[in-house]
């Protein structure tokens, strides 16, 4: 019996993807998007795991790309582009009636602060599990096991929803039922298939 439903943030609860930032920076600087992605890939992960600060990440990025710091607009771009996925938020509120619903996100301090202030209701989730504070990130199995322990449920009693295949696979490796998010309509269909109640 399902007791816990775990939602990812970016690409699920909010419409924001890292590729949007890479595209923005590419247009602004004329640097190839692939080169920008390669420059940021490892340092974004480090920032999401709380291992480096925003300032440290920016120093590395400007050195790798040979650009000025003011060009980056890391936090401002997120604030400008990220928007709530209104349909998914409605689904979350429906599910809250019958299940424990929590958030599990890979995100940096700066973007998480922006998300909580500008994007979604802080009371929307029963608990929020945030990578930069926990010092671990998806798809490391430790973060899924930590969520299960805190919420006091077995893996078989939980569902995890994410837009990235590797994160869904990580959850499934510890026994959580994983669902790959592509749209809210598909999510509802997938949840109904496993007899999740909406009222």
C-alpha positions in Angstrom: 0.0 0.0 0.0 1.4 3.4 -1.0 1.9 5.9 1.8 4.4 8.3 0.4 4.7 10.2 -2.9 8.0 12.0 -3.6 8.1 14.8 -6.2 11.1 16.3 -8.0 11.2 20.1 -8.4 12.8 21.2 -11.7 11.0 19.9 -14.7 8.1 18.6 -12.6 6.8 21.1 -10.1 8.4 24.0 -11.8 9.0 24.4 -15.5 12.8 24.9 -15.5 15.6 22.9 -17.1 19.3 23.5 -16.9 19.4 23.6 -20.7 17.5 26.8 -20.6 20.3 28.5 -18.7 22.9 27.0 -21.1 20.9 28.4 -24.1 20.6 31.8 -22.5 24.4 32.0 -21.8 25.2 30.7 -25.3 23.1 33.5 -26.9 24.6 36.1 -24.7 28.2 35.1 -25.2 28.3 33.4 -28.6 29.9 30.3 -27.0 28.6 26.9 -28.1 26.0 25.4 -25.8 27.8 22.1 -25.6 31.0 23.9 -24.4 28.9 25.8 -21.8 27.3 22.5 -20.6 30.7 20.8 -20.3 32.1 23.8 -18.3 29.2 23.7 -15.8 28.4 20.0 -15.6 30.6 19.0 -12.7 30.4 22.3 -10.8 26.6 22.4 -10.8 26.6 18.9 -9.2 29.1 20.1 -6.6 27.0 23.1 -5.8 23.8 21.0 -5.6 25.6 18.8 -3.1 26.6 21.8 -1.0 30.3 21.2 -1.7 31.1 24.6 -3.2 29.5 28.0 -2.9 27.9 30.0 -5.7 31.0 32.4 -5.7 33.3 29.4 -6.1 31.3 27.9 -8.9 31.2 31.3 -10.7 35.0 31.6 -10.4 35.5 28.2 -12.0 33.0 28.9 -14.8 34.4 32.3 -15.8 37.9 30.8 -15.9 36.8 27.9 -18.1 34.8 30.0 -20.5 37.0 33.1 -20.3 34.1 35.5 -19.6 33.2 38.2 -17.1 31.3 37.3 -13.9 28.4 39.8 -14.7 27.7 37.8 -17.8 26.7 34.7 -15.9 23.4 35.9 -14.3 23.1 32.5 -12.6 20.4 33.4 -10.0 18.6 36.1 -12.1 18.1 33.8 -15.0 16.5 31.2 -12.8 14.2 33.8 -11.3 13.3 35.1 -14.7 12.7 31.8 -16.5 11.4 29.4 -13.8 7.6 29.2 -13.6 5.3 27.0 -11.6 3.8 24.0 -13.3 0.2 24.9 -12.3 -1.3 21.6 -13.4 1.2 19.6 -11.4 0.6 21.8 -8.3 -3.1 20.9 -8.5 -2.2 17.2 -8.7 0.0 17.6 -5.6 -2.8 19.2 -3.7 -5.2 16.4 -4.7 -2.7 13.7 -3.6 -2.1 15.4 -0.2 -5.6 14.4 0.9 -4.7 10.7 1.0 -0.9 10.5 1.0 2.2 12.0 2.5 3.6 14.2 -0.3 7.2 15.4 -0.1 9.8 17.2 -2.3 13.2 15.7 -3.2 15.3 18.0 -5.3 18.9 18.5 -6.5 19.3 22.2 -6.2 21.8 24.9 -5.1 21.2 27.2 -2.2 20.7 30.3 -4.3 18.1 28.7 -6.6 16.3 27.0 -3.7 15.9 30.3 -2.0 14.5 31.8 -5.2 12.1 28.8 -5.6 10.7 29.0 -2.2 10.2 32.8 -2.4 8.9 33.2 -5.9 7.6 29.9 -7.2 5.6 27.7 -4.8 3.8 27.7 -1.5 6.1 26.6 1.3 3.3 24.6 2.9 2.6 22.6 -0.3 4.8 19.6 0.8 4.8 17.8 4.1 8.6 17.9 4.0 11.3 19.2 1.6 14.5 17.2 1.1 17.0 19.5 -0.5 20.4 18.2 -1.8 22.5 21.3 -0.9 21.4 21.0 2.7 21.7 17.2 2.9 25.1 17.2 1.2 24.0 14.4 -1.1 22.1 14.3 -4.3 20.1 12.0 -6.6 20.8 9.4 -7.9 22.9 8.4 -4.9 20.9 5.7 -3.1 21.7 7.3 0.2 19.4 10.2 -0.4 16.4 8.0 -1.2 17.1 5.8 1.8 17.3 9.0 4.0 13.9 10.2 2.8 12.3 6.7 3.5 13.9 6.7 7.0 12.7 10.2 7.9 9.2 9.6 6.6 9.1 6.1 8.2 8.0 4.1 5.2 9.3 1.1 3.4 10.5 1.3 -0.2 7.5 -0.6 -1.4 5.2 2.1 0.2 6.7 5.0 -1.8 6.5 6.4 -5.3 9.1 8.7 -6.8 8.4 11.1 -9.7 11.2 12.8 -11.7 11.8 14.0 -15.2 15.3 12.4 -15.4 15.7 8.7 -16.1 18.9 8.4 -14.0 17.1 9.7 -10.9 14.1 7.4 -11.4 16.5 4.5 -11.9 18.2 5.5 -8.6 15.0 5.3 -6.7 14.0 2.0 -8.3 17.4 0.5 -7.2 16.4 0.9 -3.6 12.9 -0.6 -4.2 10.8 2.6 -4.7 8.3 2.6 -7.5 9.6 5.2 -10.0 7.6 7.2 -12.5 9.3 9.2 -15.3 7.5 12.6 -15.6 6.9 13.9 -19.2 3.6 15.7 -18.6 1.0 16.1 -15.8 -1.6 14.3 -18.0 0.8 11.3 -18.3 1.5 11.4 -14.6 -2.2 11.2 -13.7 -2.6 8.2 -16.1 0.4 6.5 -14.6 -0.7 7.1 -11.0 -4.2 5.8 -11.7 -2.7 2.6 -13.2 -1.3 1.8 -9.8 -4.5 2.7 -8.1 -3.5 6.0 -6.5 -6.5 7.9 -5.2 -7.2 11.5 -6.1 -10.2 12.2 -3.9 
